[in-house]
Amino acid sequence: MPLLNKLRTAVPGGPGGNTAPPSLSPLRTALTVFFALDGFIFAGWVVRIPAIKQQTGSSASDLGLALLGVSAGAVVTMTLTGRLCRRFGSHPVTVVSGALLALSIALPPLTHSALALGLVLLVFGAAYGGINVAMNSAAVDLVAAMRRPVMPSFHAAFSLGGMIGAGLGGLVAGGLSPTAHLLGLTGIGLLVTAAAGRVLLRRPAPVTERTTAVPGPRRLQGRTRQLVVLFGVIALCTAYGEGAMADWGALHLEQDLHAHPGVAAAGYSFFALAMTAGRLSGTALLERLGQTRTLVAGGTTAAAGMVLGALAPTVWLALLGFAVTGLGLANIFPVAVARAGALAGPGGVAAASTLGYGGMLLGPPAIGFLADWFSLPVAMTTVAALAGGAALIGYSARNASAPRAD
């Protein structure tokens, strides 16, 4: 089986053992902290959106336009960060992006109009896009050096950080103003960035056969470009489901199955908890099954779970379907980004991440349009269709490898 499909396990340690040289452990810890910080800060912003909406006096449509600033800033920066990582290294770019993310989170509560909010969210989105590409690029290099498929563990840290950030935000929302809350996140973010960033800045990215074999800073060519796009589409299919579940899951439970509002709100929690659990066990799963079978099994599981979640006649069966969907989707995005990075370095990570983020943007409005044309349950079955598509694409790319340079 090709190296890209199933990472070999170095000796000593054998399958499942900790094969990383001791010198790589601090790097892994520091990167894990940055992934968790990213999720923590972003979730802190999300839970204060209603308060910011009220503060700026924005209508729903005005707020929607302002929120596009996050998307626009992220997409533009993602397309550039791969080049920055090539020139300056993924570690310095991760640290700078982390500091910018921490600083920019304090800006939204200082605004008093939808236009001003949209402008500062461009900065926030730029930092968010930059840190996502940079830290994933650094993680791909570390995975190659460790020779263990630990990429899901980093994304599990992002999920855990998001859950902690959302929970903390919910607790303090009644007692702290958005300004105090988000300024506090700035302080935490800068302290964490300073502590974890020292490790990244003192230790260069590991040099492996992969880092010397991927294409240089030029534009991706031929088959390599096609394969990177292929794995980007897989990431898109996964992120589409995440975005759809975040925005429409609770409404489906309350509107179509007449769930109590509290139970309906728990729907996304079931999904997020299952996704986190799936990512925490992702390394063991990859070592046992390999990347292709993990992609296929994950996509198939998510498709079955979403069919149940969308069409189940009772609330509890729908909640079970949401949890199964989360388990299935958990490791598809990390594997897709890792394989794109293994093929083309930071440029591959940037391309796959941009496509994946596009899927998260596409999911909620697509579900909304389809719900108007058909019904919300039917619209949500598109998550199952795309998850099944990700499984098929993953299987078709089972032997994917970049062409060797002449």
N, C-alpha and C positions, 0 to 999 in steps of 0.2 A: 504494500500500500504506500503511495507517495508520502513524502515527509509532510507536505502541506495538509494531507488528509488526516493523518494520525501521527501526532508528535511522538518521537521515540522517547523512552524513559532512560535517563542516564544511569549508569552504575557507578557507585553503589547505591543501594536503596531499593532497587527493583520497583515494579509497578506500585504506584501509590505512595512510595516513600518520598521523603524530603530530599530531593537531589540537588537543590540549589547550593552553590558554594556559599560559605558564611558571608562573604563580602557582598552578596546580592540581597541578603535579608534586609539590611537597612533601606535599600532602594525600594524593595517591595513594600515595606511598611510605609515609607514616605509617599509612594504613589497611591497606596490604599487610602491614606489620609486625605490626599487631594481629591480622589473620587468621592469620598464621603463628604468632604467640604462642599463640593460642587452640588451634590444633592441637597445638602442641608441648607445652603443659602438660597437655592432656587425655590425650595419648598417654603422657606420663610417669606419670600416675596409672594408666592401664590396665595397663601392664606390671608395676606393683607390686601389683596386686590379689591374686595368689597369696600374696605375703609378708604382706600385711595380713590375709588370711583366716587364715593360720597364727597371726599375732600375736594376733588377737582370739579365737581358738579357735572360730570360727564353723563351723557345718555348711554344706553347700551351700545348704540352704533358708534358713538364717539369713542367709547372705551375699546370697542373691537378694533377700530382703526389705530388707536394708540398702541394696543398690544401687538399690532403688526410690526412695531418698532423692534421688539425682541426678535421676531422671526427674521426681519430684514437684516438686522445687525449680525445675527448669528450666521445666516447663510453667506453673507458677503465675507465675513471673517474666516469662515471655514474654508472657503476657496483659496484664501491667501496663507493660512497658517501652515499648510504643508511646506510652502516655500520658505517661510520663516524658520521652521524646524530644520530644514535642510541647511540653511545658512548659519543659524546660530545654535542649533541643537534643540532637541525637544525638552530638555530639562530646564534651561533658562526661560524658554517660551512658556512652559507650564507655570513657573514661579511668577513671572510678570503677569500672565493672564489671571492667576489666582489673586494677586494683589489688586488688579483692576476690577475683578469681580466683587471683591470685598468692598472696595471703595464705591463702586457704582450702585450697590444695593441701597446705599444711604440717600440716593438722589430722588427716587420717586416721591417720597413723602414731602419733599421740599417744593413740589410743583403745585400749581393751582389752576391749571387748564389742561384740556386734553392734548393740545398741541405741545405744550412743554413736557407733559408726561411722555408723549411719543418720542420726543427728541432725546430725553434721558434714557428711555428704554432702548434706543439705538446703541447707546454706550454699553448698557447692561447686556444686551444681546451680543454685541461684539465680544465682550469678555467671556460670555458663556460659550459662544462658538469657539473662541480661541482655546480656552482651557480644555474643552472636550476633544478637539483634534490633537492638541499637544500632549495631553496626558495619555490618550489612547496610543499615540505614536510611541511614547516612552514605554508604555506597557507592552506593546508588541515587541520592542527590542528586548525587554526583560524576559518575556515569555520565551523568546528564541534562545536567550542565554541560559535560562533555567532548564530548558528542554522538558518542561512540564506545561500542560495546557491549563494555566491558572488564570486566564483572562476572565472567566466568569466571576472569580472572586473579587476582582476590582469593580465590576458592575454590581455585584452584591453590596459592596460598600456604598456605592452611589444610592442604591435603593434604601439601604438602612439609614444613610444620612438624610434622605428625603423623608422617611417616616419619622425620624427624630425631629427634623425641622418642622414638619407639619404638626406633630404632636405638641411641641413646645410653643409653636405659634398659636395653636388653639388655646393653650393654657393661659398665655399672657395677653391674648387679644382683648379680654375684658378689662384688664388693669393697666395696660401700657398703650400709649399712642403709637401709631405707625412710625412716627419719627424716632421715638425712643427705642422701639423694637428693632427697626432696621438699622439704626445707628449702632445698637448693641451687636447685631450680626456683623457689622463692619469691623468692630473691635475684635470679635472672636475670629473673623476671617483673616485679619491681618496678623494676629498672634499665631494662628495655626500655619499660615503661609510662611511666616518667618521661621518657625520651628522646623516644619517639614521641608521648606525650601532650602535650608542650609544643607540638608543631606543631598538633595538633588544637585545643587550648585557645586558641591565638593566632589561629587562622583559623576564622571561622564557616563553617557549611555554605553552599555556593554557593546563591544564590537564582536560580531558573529559572522558566520558565512552569509547569513541572510542580509546583513547590512552592507556587505560589500558586493552582493550580487544583484540588488534591486536597481532599477533604472535611476539615473542621476536626476538632476533638477530639471531636465528638459521635459516637455510634454509627453505624457504616456503614449506609447505607440502600439498599434496593431493588436495582437492577441492579448497582451498585458492589459491594455485599456479595456478590451471587451470583457475580460475576466473580472477586472475591478468593478465595472459597471454591473456585471452579473451579481456579484456579492453585495453591491450597493442596493440593487433591487430587492435582494433578500432582506437586507436591513430595513428597507422601506416597507416591505410587507409586514414586518414585525412592529415597527413604530406606528404604522397605521392602526394596528390593533390596540396599542397602548393609548394612543390619543383618543380613539373611539371609546374605549372603556372608561377613561378618565372623565370624559365629557357627557357620555350618554348612558352609562351603565345604571346609575342611580335613577335617572328619569325613566328608563325602561322598567325597572322594578316597581316604581311608584305609579307610573301612568298605566302600564299594561297589565301588571300583576297586582296592583292595588296594595302594595306593601306599605307598612308604616314608614314615615319619613326617616326615622332612626335606622330601621332595618335597610331601607333603600340606600342610605348613606354608607352603610357597612358593606355594600356590594363591592365598591372599589377597594376597600380594605382587604376583603377576601382575595381579590385579584392580586393586589400588591404584596400581601404576605406570601401568597403562593409563589409569586415571581421571585421574591427575595429568597425563599427556601430553595427554589430550583437553582438559583445562581450560587448559593452557598454550597450546594452539592454538585455544581457543574464540573469542577475539576475531576472529581472521582468518576463522574459520568463520561467525560471525554476520554479519560484514561482507559475506561472499560470498553466504550463503544467506538471511539474515534470521532472525528469531526463530521463526516458525512452521515453516519448513522444517527448522531446526535441531532443534526439538522432535520433529517427525515422524520425521526421519532418525535422531535419537538413540534414540527409543523403539523404532523398528523394528529398528535394529541391536542394541540391548540384548536385545530379545525373541529374535532369531535366535541371538545369542551364548549366552543362557541355556538355550535348548532344546538347543544343542550341549553346553554345560557340564554340564547335568543328565543327559542321555541318552546321551552319548558312551560307546562301549565301551572306550576306552583312556584312560589318564591324560593323555597329551599332547594328545589332542583336547579333553579336558575343560579343560585349562589354557588352550588356545587359546580355548575358549568363554568362560572367565572373563575373559580379556583383552579379547575383543570386547565382552563385557557392560560392562566398565569404560569402554571407549571410548564406548559408546552412552549410558551413564548420566551421563557426565561433566558435560555442560552443561545437563541438564534442570533440576536443582534451581536453579542460579544464574539461569537464564532465568525460571523460574516465580516466584522471589522478586523478581526485578527487575520483572517485569510487575505483580505484586501491589503493589509499592511505587510504581510509576508510576501505578497506578490510585488508590491510597488512602494514600500516604505511609507513615509509621511504623506506623500501624494495620494497613495492608495487609501490611507486612513481618512484623509480629508474628503476624497471623492465619495467613499462609502458613507461617511458620517453625514455629508451634505444630503445625499439621497435619502438616508434614513430619517434625518430631521424633516425633510420634505414630506415623508410619509406621515409623520406625527402632525404636520400642519394640514395635510390633505384629509386625514381621517375624519375629524369632527365635522367640517362643512359637508363632506361627501355623504356622511351618515344623515345629516340634516336634510339635504336635498332629496335623498332616496326615501327618507321617512315621509316627506311631503307627498312624494309621488306614489308610494306604496304604503308601507307602515314601518314603524320603528323596529319591530322584531325582524321583518324581512330585511331592512337596511343593515341591521347588525350581523346578518349572516354573511355580509361581504367580508367581515373579519375572518370568518371561517374559510371563505374562498381564497383570500390572500394567504392565509396560513398554509392551506393546502398547496397553493402555488409556490410558496417558499420551500416546502418539502420537495416538490418536483424539481425546482431549479437546483436545490442543493444536491439532489441525486444526480442530475445531469452534469453537474460540475465536480463529480467525485474524483476525477483524475486531473483536475485543473492544475496546471503549473505554468509558470512564465517561461517563454522561450529563452534559451541560453544565448548570451551575447557571443557574437562571432569573434 
